Amino acid sequence: MGIFWDLMQQDELDAQKQKAESIEDRVTNLELELEKTRTILKKTLQALESHLQKDIDGDGKTGV
């Protein structure tokens, strides 16, 4: 019975490891997507400030 218990535990450990790696991959992908979104948002804000000639984000500059 002991060998079956060991096999079950090893299977569970392998499943948890795979799940953890999957989560790490998802976090990495989410971080990359967040960086892309921030870049697009910054470019959009700069274009909008340049177009309106108004400081929208409160940094004291327009479009820079």
Steps between C-alpha positions, in 0.01 A plus 500: 500500500793731571622504141155600374487782754843620383387490137186697584703762687751528216218544250351776715838671532548487124154647444571784745834572333337518158228726637759731660697523176179578316420778746852641465459504122165672532645764734787564258256538210278732705799715593595530132144590404488761778820659372361512145175653628689766697707588193190536283323704769800734534519552122124561484517753784789683334314517170182621670686768696675616182172513313310685774799706613394425856678332793276201576721294729612790720873474430524866395572416136286443194577214267846425637 
